[in-house]
Amino acid sequence: MPVPADNAPSQRSILERILIRSWEYRHLRFWGGFRIAAGIVSFFCGLLTLGVGAYGWAAVFLVPAALNFAFGYWELAIARSASA
């Protein structure tokens, strides 16, 4: 059976569609979890610098922590909604 040139998703077998889709969402779940973990580490570094009294340096840690939490949650939400 010849493979179509555009390799459209409708032309793939059911097994190929399941394997490709599950890999894509596993990839999102991995990086989403990694971002959440990086956000936790960065957040505690920010709290440590606040405790020392270096308020300017706290923003260096707390802003990326907030961004990591936001994007990590976004990736996990996409992976969850697509797999449901």
Kinemage of the C-alpha trace (Angstrom):
@kinemage 1
@onewidth
@group {chain A} dominant
@subgroup {mainchain}
@vectorlist {calphas} color= white
{ca met a 1} P 0.000 0.000 0.000
{ca pro a 2} L 1.597 3.315 -1.035
{ca val a 3} L 2.147 5.980 1.618
{ca pro a 4} L 0.555 9.335 0.722
{ca ala a 5} L 2.936 12.226 0.201
{ca asp a 6} L 1.236 14.576 2.661
{ca asn a 7} L 0.923 11.835 5.342
{ca ala a 8} L -2.398 13.241 6.538
{ca pro a 9} L -3.611 12.051 9.957
{ca ser a 10} L -6.751 10.548 8.402
{ca gln a 11} L -4.521 8.322 6.242
{ca arg a 12} L -2.701 6.800 9.218
{ca ser a 13} L -3.707 3.564 10.856
{ca ile a 14} L -5.452 3.585 14.214
{ca leu a 15} L -2.351 2.217 15.942
{ca glu a 16} L -0.183 4.989 14.467
{ca arg a 17} L -2.643 7.672 15.579
{ca ile a 18} L -2.773 6.295 19.137
{ca leu a 19} L 1.020 5.989 19.460
{ca ile a 20} L 1.733 9.433 18.012
{ca arg a 21} L -0.932 11.137 20.105
{ca ser a 22} L 0.127 9.467 23.357
{ca trp a 23} L 3.764 10.431 22.740
{ca glu a 24} L 2.864 14.070 22.113
{ca tyr a 25} L 0.845 14.323 25.306
{ca arg a 26} L 3.424 12.430 27.366
{ca his a 27} L 5.932 14.987 26.108
{ca leu a 28} L 3.683 17.851 27.289
{ca arg a 29} L 3.102 16.205 30.666
{ca phe a 30} L 6.845 15.747 31.169
{ca trp a 31} L 7.734 19.365 30.362
{ca gly a 32} L 4.745 20.697 32.297
{ca gly a 33} L 5.875 18.785 35.374
{ca phe a 34} L 9.443 19.937 34.832
{ca arg a 35} L 8.291 23.577 34.706
{ca ile a 36} L 6.288 23.174 37.916
{ca ala a 37} L 9.324 21.659 39.659
{ca ala a 38} L 11.562 24.473 38.393
{ca gly a 39} L 8.988 26.978 39.625
{ca ile a 40} L 9.018 25.434 43.097
{ca val a 41} L 12.821 25.581 43.296
{ca ser a 42} L 12.888 29.158 42.009
{ca phe a 43} L 10.114 30.174 44.426
{ca phe a 44} L 12.025 28.883 47.447
{ca cys a 45} L 15.194 30.613 46.246
{ca gly a 46} L 13.159 33.824 46.064
{ca leu a 47} L 11.849 33.300 49.589
{ca leu a 48} L 15.400 32.719 50.802
{ca thr a 49} L 16.587 35.987 49.258
{ca leu a 50} L 13.616 37.805 50.794
{ca gly a 51} L 14.592 36.398 54.187
{ca val a 52} L 18.120 37.725 53.747
{ca gly a 53} L 16.778 41.158 52.820
{ca ala a 54} L 17.887 41.351 49.184
{ca tyr a 55} L 14.559 42.527 47.798
{ca gly a 56} L 15.856 43.378 44.324
{ca trp a 57} L 17.285 39.903 43.877
{ca ala a 58} L 14.042 38.293 45.005
{ca ala a 59} L 12.385 39.449 41.775
{ca val a 60} L 15.079 37.607 39.818
{ca phe a 61} L 13.774 34.365 41.329
{ca leu a 62} L 10.075 35.080 41.886
{ca val a 63} L 9.193 36.330 38.381
{ca pro a 64} L 10.545 33.182 36.637
{ca ala a 65} L 8.816 31.091 39.307
{ca ala a 66} L 5.464 32.672 38.440
{ca leu a 67} L 6.102 32.178 34.717
{ca asn a 68} L 7.087 28.540 35.243
{ca phe a 69} L 3.912 27.911 37.241
{ca ala a 70} L 1.743 29.568 34.582
{ca phe a 71} L 3.261 27.808 31.579
{ca gly a 72} L 3.545 24.487 33.403
{ca tyr a 73} L -0.128 24.601 34.340
{ca trp a 74} L -0.992 25.544 30.752
{ca glu a 75} L 0.924 22.573 29.313
{ca leu a 76} L -0.627 20.177 31.819
{ca ala a 77} L -4.111 21.522 31.046
{ca ile a 78} L -3.562 20.971 27.313
{ca ala a 79} L -2.324 17.429 27.893
{ca arg a 80} L -5.253 16.664 30.201
{ca ser a 81} L -7.949 18.089 27.919
{ca ala a 82} L -6.579 16.373 24.826
{ca ser a 83} L -6.302 12.963 26.451
{ca ala a 84} L -9.861 13.105 27.857
